[in-house]
Amino acid sequence: MKKDVKLIKFTTGEEVVCEIVKTYGDVIEFKNGLTMVFNGQGIQAIPFSMNIEDNEVIVVNISQVQFQATPRKDLLEQYQQQFSGIIAPTKSLIT
């Protein structure tokens, strides 16, 4: 089953790349959220909430969401790498 990975921007300004579990009524359920932060050298993914377990479903009222969209390819790759359990080689050449 293919995961529905989206970028959600909240009314607080936070942007989260996450797997949408389901949307119904005025609620969005998602899990495995990552927030992208600039660490001085590039973008780094950190857990949206460090106090919950992986795969824990978070329920958010749609009124707290500005928009949801498909994340950029590099963010999507980083997200998939984080949650795949497989360590992928870097894209640089080995000499």
Phi, psi and omega in degrees: 000129181282135179282143177263087183266126182227161169259125177250130173253121181273162179296342177281350181101346179293142174243132184229129171266127187206168175265119178285124178275307174193159177233131179205145181052236179251033185230142170240132174250131177218166178216167178053049180284136175236134175260136180265127179232150176273124184257014180100336179241336182179190181271135179235141179266129175233154180303139177301317174227116182282355185259010177233160180283155171303147179074000175291130182277131177253133180251126183232139175287135183301336179293345178270000184250128174279315177197166170226144184206171176284129180289158174305155183302317181294324177291320179297317178297317179296319179298311182298322179295321181298321187250005181279334184081358178251132177271115181268145178291155176291163184276356181282157179281145177263126181240000000 
